Amino acid sequence: MGAAAEDQLVELQRRLLGGYQLLQTLVGIRLRAVTDPESARHLNWLSDVIAAMDLISRRINADGPLDFGGYLEDVADFWSRVCEGRPVRLKVRGQAALLPDTHLLPLAIITHELISNACRHAFPDDRRGSIAVAFSRAVGGVSLVVRDSGVGAAKLVPGEGLSLVQGLVEHLGGSMSIETAPGGGVGVRIRLPLDTSPVH
């Protein structure tokens, strides 16, 4: 890629990041004026999606496929700031793995959605606990596991964020399993193939 094309890519990335930051600001302004819990929940979800897109965009460049394991370092920093002041520890272990463009944003949103669910629902009343995220290569694809030590089955509400995660996993031709027990936390295991096209 020539210098002119690289400059254009950098400028495009700068504009995209500025757009994400503006969206975050707008959502934050709306949240300050919202009193309805359901509306606030939807706006918080939108904020999480924008954050996922912002973080992944910061890692995308012209050098080829993105290392998702490296991206998880940014995710850990982001959610550690969100949980600051609470007795919740976040541990991330990411194995280097290059992902195709078709998988980047969906997997970023999946990761954020699972961590968000744990942060917001697994530890009520300042409950102490931990969230562990593990990403690794697997046979024919990759594996993502997000596990918390929170309240367990009590936080699984039908129709909530897990249905979105399930839909994205199916879109990528993958599989998802959930392990949970009352008081025993929740573990979500996702496997995604890298050698097939997304399901439409």
C-alpha positions in Angstrom: 0.0 0.0 0.0 1.4 3.4 -1.0 1.9 6.3 1.3 -1.1 8.2 0.0 -3.4 5.2 0.5 -2.1 4.8 4.1 -2.7 8.5 4.8 -6.3 8.1 3.6 -6.8 5.1 5.8 -5.5 6.9 8.8 -7.8 9.9 8.1 -10.8 7.6 7.7 -10.0 5.8 10.9 -9.7 9.2 12.7 -13.1 10.2 11.4 -14.7 6.9 12.5 -13.3 7.2 16.0 -14.5 10.7 16.3 -18.0 9.5 15.2 -18.0 6.8 17.9 -16.9 9.3 20.6 -19.7 11.6 19.5 -22.3 8.8 19.7 -21.0 7.9 23.2 -21.5 11.5 24.2 -25.0 11.7 22.8 -26.0 8.4 24.6 -24.6 9.8 27.8 -26.6 13.0 27.5 -29.8 11.0 26.9 -29.1 8.7 29.8 -28.9 11.8 32.2 -32.5 12.7 31.2 -34.0 9.2 31.3 -35.9 8.0 34.4 -37.6 4.9 32.9 -35.4 1.8 33.8 -36.3 0.0 30.6 -35.2 3.0 28.5 -32.0 3.3 30.5 -31.3 -0.4 30.0 -31.6 0.0 26.2 -29.4 3.1 26.2 -26.7 1.4 28.3 -26.8 -1.5 25.9 -26.3 0.9 22.9 -23.4 2.5 24.8 -21.8 -1.0 25.2 -22.1 -1.7 21.5 -20.6 1.6 20.5 -17.7 1.0 22.9 -17.1 -2.4 21.3 -17.0 -0.9 17.9 -14.8 1.9 19.0 -12.2 -0.4 20.6 -12.1 -2.8 17.7 -11.7 0.1 15.2 -8.7 1.4 17.1 -6.9 -1.9 16.4 -7.8 -2.2 12.7 -5.1 -1.1 10.3 -3.8 -1.9 6.8 -1.4 -4.6 7.9 -3.9 -7.5 7.6 -6.1 -9.5 9.9 -6.5 -8.2 13.5 -5.1 -10.2 16.5 -8.2 -10.6 18.6 -6.1 -11.7 21.6 -4.4 -8.3 21.6 -7.7 -6.5 21.3 -8.9 -8.2 24.5 -6.2 -6.2 26.4 -8.1 -3.1 25.5 -11.4 -4.8 26.6 -9.8 -5.6 30.0 -8.8 -1.9 30.5 -12.3 -0.7 29.5 -14.2 -3.0 31.8 -11.8 -2.5 34.7 -12.6 1.2 34.5 -16.3 0.5 34.4 -16.1 -1.8 37.5 -13.7 0.6 39.3 -14.8 1.0 43.0 -16.6 -2.4 43.0 -15.2 -5.6 44.5 -15.2 -7.3 41.0 -12.0 -8.5 39.4 -11.7 -9.0 35.7 -9.1 -11.4 34.3 -8.5 -11.8 30.6 -6.4 -14.4 28.9 -6.2 -14.1 25.1 -4.2 -16.3 22.8 -2.9 -14.7 19.6 -5.3 -15.5 16.8 -5.9 -13.6 13.5 -9.6 -13.2 12.6 -11.2 -12.4 9.3 -13.0 -9.1 8.9 -16.4 -10.9 8.9 -15.8 -12.0 12.5 -14.3 -8.9 14.1 -17.3 -6.7 15.0 -19.7 -9.6 15.8 -17.1 -11.2 18.2 -16.3 -7.8 19.7 -20.0 -7.2 20.4 -20.4 -10.8 21.8 -17.5 -10.3 24.2 -18.8 -6.9 25.4 -22.3 -8.3 25.8 -21.2 -11.2 27.9 -18.9 -9.1 30.1 -21.6 -6.4 30.4 -24.2 -9.0 31.6 -21.8 -10.2 34.2 -20.8 -6.7 35.4 -24.4 -5.5 35.6 -26.3 -8.6 36.9 -24.0 -11.2 38.4 -22.9 -9.2 41.5 -25.9 -7.4 43.1 -25.6 -5.5 46.4 -21.8 -5.0 46.0 -21.3 -8.7 46.0 -17.6 -9.6 45.6 -16.5 -11.8 42.7 -14.6 -12.2 39.5 -15.1 -12.4 35.7 -12.7 -14.5 33.6 -12.4 -14.2 29.9 -10.4 -16.7 27.9 -9.9 -16.6 24.1 -7.9 -19.3 22.3 -7.5 -21.1 19.0 -9.5 -24.3 18.6 -9.7 -27.0 16.0 -10.9 -25.3 12.8 -11.7 -22.0 14.6 -11.6 -20.2 17.9 -13.0 -20.5 21.4 -14.3 -17.7 23.7 -15.2 -18.5 27.3 -16.7 -15.8 29.7 -17.2 -17.1 33.3 -18.3 -15.2 36.4 -18.5 -16.2 40.1 -21.8 -14.3 40.6 -25.3 -15.3 41.6 -25.7 -17.8 38.8 -29.1 -18.9 37.3 -30.9 -16.0 39.1 -29.5 -13.5 36.6 -30.5 -15.4 33.4 -33.6 -13.6 32.1 -35.1 -15.0 28.8 -35.0 -12.6 26.0 -32.1 -10.5 27.4 -28.6 -10.1 26.1 -28.0 -13.8 25.7 -30.5 -14.0 22.8 -28.4 -11.4 21.0 -25.2 -13.3 21.6 -26.9 -16.6 20.4 -28.1 -14.8 17.2 -24.6 -13.5 16.4 -23.0 -16.9 17.1 -25.5 -18.6 14.8 -24.8 -15.9 12.2 -21.1 -16.9 12.3 -22.0 -20.6 12.1 -20.8 -21.3 15.6 -22.2 -22.9 18.8 -22.8 -21.7 22.3 -23.3 -23.5 25.6 -24.2 -22.2 29.1 -23.3 -23.6 32.5 -25.0 -22.1 35.5 -26.2 -22.9 39.0 -27.8 -20.8 41.8 -25.0 -19.1 43.6 -22.5 -20.8 41.3 -21.9 -18.2 38.6 -22.5 -18.4 34.9 -20.1 -19.7 32.2 -20.7 -19.1 28.5 -18.6 -21.1 26.0 -18.6 -20.1 22.4 -16.9 -21.9 19.5 -16.6 -20.2 16.1 -15.4 -21.8 12.9 -13.0 -19.8 10.7 -13.2 -21.8 7.6 -16.9 -21.2 6.7 -18.9 -18.2 5.6 -21.3 -16.5 8.0 -24.9 -17.8 7.9 -27.3 -15.2 6.6 
